[in-house]
Amino acid sequence: MVRDSCLCLHAQRAARALARRFDEAFRPLDLTNGQFSLLMSLNRPEPPTLGSAAAFLAMDRTTLTAALKPLQRRKLVKVAADKEDRRARRLVLTNAGRAVLTKAAPIWIDEHGKLDCEIAAYSPESLRKGLRAISG
């Protein structure tokens, strides 16, 4: 019964399959799907704090800090002290980070378009709506 009806099991399996698919698509950029999502979450007018980025990505701060390390080494992201609260850290997308996103976005658009076509019979928008309801 669990094998056939467990939403958690099926969501985890689908997430791993999607991760592999997008990892492969982003491989030419030496980027993982998780790194793409993280960089995209920082692509906004005002750099987010570490805490707000972690909340948006549904990650704990420690996991986010670890995920940032390779992006910092590549100089795609910079962690800077907040100007108003020196204890807070802001995650700044660098020009190099924006350049990678400029290359990655068309790959994502293409791969996502293919995926939407593949699952069209299952109403991709309903699926997204359900996943957003679960994730909050």
N, C-alpha and C positions, 0 to 999 in steps of 0.2 A: 504494500500500500504506500509506504513512504517513497519508494523509488518512483512511483507513478504520479503521486500527488503533492509531494513536498515542494512548495514554492522556493524555499531557501536552497535546496539541492539544485533545482532547475535554474535558478538565478545565478548560482555560483558556476555551474557548468557553462551557461551562456556567457557569463562575464569572462571566464577563462578563454572560451572560443573567440569572443570578440577581441580580447586582449591580444591573442596570438595573431589574429587577422590584421589588426592595426599595427602591431609591432612589425610585422612583415612589410606592410605598406610604408612605414616610416623608416625602415632599415637604411635606405640610401642616405638619409639625413643623420644617421647614427642617433636616432631618437626612438624612445619607446612610447607606447600609447599613453602611459602614465605621465611621462615627461611632457608630452604634447598637452595633455589636459591641465597639468600644472602650469605650464607656460601660458596657455590660453586663459587660465583663471587670473593671471597677473596682468593680462593685456587690457588695462583700463586706465582712465585718466589719472586717478589717484592710486598710488601703490598701496595694496592692502597690508594690514598688519599680519604677522605670523598667525595669530589667533583667528582672525577673520578668514584667512585663506584656508586654514585647517578646517574650520567649521564648514565653509563652502564645499570643500572636497570630501567632507565626512571622514577626515583623518585626525588622529591625535597629533599633537604638536611634535612629539618625538619622531613619529613616522615621517611627518612633513619635513622636519629638519634633516633627516637622513636622505630623503628624496631630493632635497635641494643641493646636497653636496656635489654630485656630478655636474649639475647645471652651473653651480658656482665655479667649479674647476674649469669648465668650458667658457666661463665669463658670459653666460646667457642670462644669469640672474645675479643681482647684488643684494645682500642683506645690509640694511642701513638703519641706524638709530632714527627713531621718530623725532622730528624737530621740536615737537611740543612735549613729548614724554620720552625722555632719554632711555627709560627702561624698556619701552616698546620697540619692536623691530618691524621695519617695513620691508616688503619684498619687491624689489625694483627690477622690472624687465629691462635689460640693457638693449642697446642698439643691435648688438649681435643676436640677442634673444628675439628681437622683432624681425630680424633678417631670417632667422630659422623659421619663425612662424609664417613669414611671407612665402617661404618655400613649402612649408608643411600644409598650409590651409588648402591649396588646390588638391593635394593628395587626399586629405580628409574629405573634401567635398566629393571627389570622384569615388572614393571607397564607400562613403556613406550613401551616395546615390545608388551604387550597385547593391548595397545591403538593403536599402528600402525597396528596391525592385524585387529582390529575392524573397522578401517577407511581405510583399504587398497584400497577399491573400489573408494575412493575419492582422491587418490594420495597424501599421507601424505607429500611427498617431495615438491610437488607443493604448498600445503597449507603452509608449513614452508617458502617457498620462497616468497609467497605473504605476509605473516605476517612480514617477515624481510623487505620487500619493504615498508610496511606501517610504521614500527617502526624506519626505518632509518638505 
